[in-house]
Amino acid sequence: MEKRTGMRGRRPVTSLLALLLLVASALALGPAAVAQVSPMVEGPTVTADPSSPTGYTVTFVYHNPDATQVRLAGDLTLLDVDTGRTTRYQPEEWEPGRYHAGGTEFLRDMTKDENGYWSVSVPLHAGGLSYWYRVWDPTQGWENKRIWDPASPHPRPPGDSSFRVRNNDVLDTVYVPYAPVQDDPVLEARAAYELPAADPAQRGTVQYVPYTTILGDEGHHLGVYLPAGYDPDRAEPYKVVYLSHGIFGDETDFMVPVNVPNILDNMTARGEIEPTVVVTMGNHFTGTDLGFGSYDRLNAANNLVEVILPFVEERYNVSDEREGRAYGGFSYGGSTGGFVIANHPAAFGYFGFFSGNPTLTEANYDDLEAAVGTGDLTVFLGNGVFEGGPDAHNAIAESFRSRGFTAATAQVPGAHDGMTAGQLFTIFARDHLWKQETPGGAVDVSLETDTRCVVGRAVQVVQVTNGSDAPAQVTLSSAYGSRTVTVGAGRSTAVTFSTRLASVPASEVTATAVADGYEGTTVTAPYAAYDCGLQHGIQGVVPITEILAYGQKVTAVAVEYSVDVDPRGLDLDTFTVSDSLYNFRFNPIADLTDPTKRADRTITAVYTNDTPSLEADQESDRGRYVIIELDPMDPGGSTVMAWQGGVRVNPDLQTRVLQNEAVHVWAADGDGQGAVLARASDVARAPTQPAVNLLYDDFVHERFTTSTGTEVPYAYWLPEDYDATKEYPVVVILPGHGQGYIESADGTNNEGVQIASDIPAVAWLQEEWTESEEDVVVLAVQNRRTGSGTDQAEAMVEVVNAFVDEFSVDPDRIYGSTVSYGSVLAWAALTDHPGLFDAMLVTGGFGASEEQAAAIAASRTPVWVTHGTGDHLLNVVTTGQASFNRIWNAYMAAGLTPAQATALVKYTEYPLSAFYEPDQHLAAAPTYEDSSILRWLLDQ
């Protein structure tokens, strides 16, 4: 049987397939006209461009002869629904399934002409997209001043009264039509709703009205949108929506980046909603702090209900009844909605929570039910797929439903930004607010759910039944993607979602259905949690370790008996394996031997073998060893420990084995059950032999003496069929500071820990990590923690050069891969020895200086930088982001195009959800889980 030498670290991965509900309505509205104007007309000019990946190029022009530098900025980088939040793409890299998203500021230098016009052109996809300028103008005292576009047509509150102006955080919006080349119904729908209405007569108006807050402060404004044809004397008051911004927003947010006026103009013109008034407010009026301190949610809720509602109702022809009022909030504004419900439960008949959920107690739900009665409240909750899963708002929706209220949820392809809020507001307004009566009533659609296991992975099956007399377009959304299908009148159809997971938690599927002659409807159906993955004589205990994304851990145990064991009596309950929960990244060393800091491991397979080794098929061979395989993802079993200010492999592993049931001898004739070989025992057995370390034991450990007399340990691995007549690529691993070489007074050392502590060294040995069949040589240099980073880099370079001279290495394919402090050596080597490395992968590292970035750009060495957003040791802004921006800017200064620079420097930033252990400093873990990055390195 095939011997198994290693396996890729496994973790739950949510598939972010493109979603959702914006496509539910027919796209009757044509795209806005494309401006055909001179490039030097101020503002954004959208031009049809066959060479653009989106079909359009937008040229931004800003006039300021006194400025010394201007940058186009915005929420214009792209995220991909298939890769989630792990990789950011530049606008030129757009392809279907990628969406402009906030969270990482897009920055692009603009070019100044002789007349003081600054300009830059980028391809953008359809919709209302957020941008701004960053300006350096010494005549105005501006240094990196963030401004909205002076050519913008959007009304604004006067002066600097709005919070965003005071906080240097303003936004503007550019409107890009849809082109068929985009081939994306989500973007087609966004263009239909978010661009200005084609007929100017169908456009409403926006104004900002001064008022005095509940605290008696003047100088604050309300934004007021009035629909086209607003009649102050209309007999029936207009329905009204009150909208509340996020923590860093103000009264302009829903008017400009969220695009509510355009959305309602288009929706009203299409007959999808009654003409509706919108009121926005700024909630930063409790103090002058530029953060949470000036946004008091209780004050904001009371101000809304006790001051703003009567102020608006006195001045405008709007409803003063809860059935004619709706509340919507983005992020912190959504959270503020919880305070509105808790303190004024009868004020509104509709609530929309966009990327921000209310926190309500059972008593709050009781008060709400008592105030408004059951079935007399509609609640909508949603977020973007790049913000996380739907579990939280699904649970809140169920709490509302349990009281008899109507509640629905949705996800859209977006991040935590105004563009996502716009998509969610579209769904809220179109599908859940006041509608004109339709003769057919609501679409009659029902759902049945089931989950099945296919090749070890859960597959979700949804049966959709249309009980209406017309075909229905049904958009289904689950945590694992969305599908839009047409279901015939009186017919059913099955839709499947591949989860790519061995187990899935309980959640729900949402369906939004539309049909001619019927009112659109949204229904949900739950699905249950499902798991596909569950299948005296001890003479010795041998731990078996593997190196996973977060380092080496015990993933199996070989229990040795005196004779061959009968495998037929073995199952997952025959043994219990426990281990210390200690992890050097998170826990004090005292936890290693603390009996209260232990846990049972999850046993995934039990079989026999003739050696203490794993079988790829997990089938028994006749032998005296019982192999107990453990879930590599459960807590416990880490082999690396803190030591002498660094780390080393623990020589005294804390793995313990308990035999719960009798083990029998192999029956001589193969039938029946042999004699008892070992009875059940309550004595836990510790390891009796050194561990079998998969892949780690295959490395050769050597030392090299440099020209200065420094002895540098290193380890290397050669392919099994190494041929000295063939040239191989080599990947040089540069570890973190803690993995540097340490030796105690008694001679004990941590040599080789750079292999065990992280995944990079062994990943290149495994095709399941690289998804490449090419043989690779690996050299892992363990720097001594003495001297400067430059000194250590010089020693490392000597090791590399000597190694290349000794072994058959392709001199044009020498690659580097760093962890944390290893980046210091990498930046120095790339600067002082250009041409040595042919590409560098820098994970969770220190920042490259301006001089180092210039040297890298001069040598045209490809670099991919990755970093964790929440890195607690190296701040992402001053390290990962700074390295990328400096190298990118160096390429721009060298005259390269954005496309050329993109080919040479790349950047990926990982959110918390990308780390299956909460160490956001170890960006190497999610980096190496992306085989496309590893293949990129080998392709350079």
Disulfide bonds with the S-S distance in Angstrom:
Cys453-Cys532 2.45
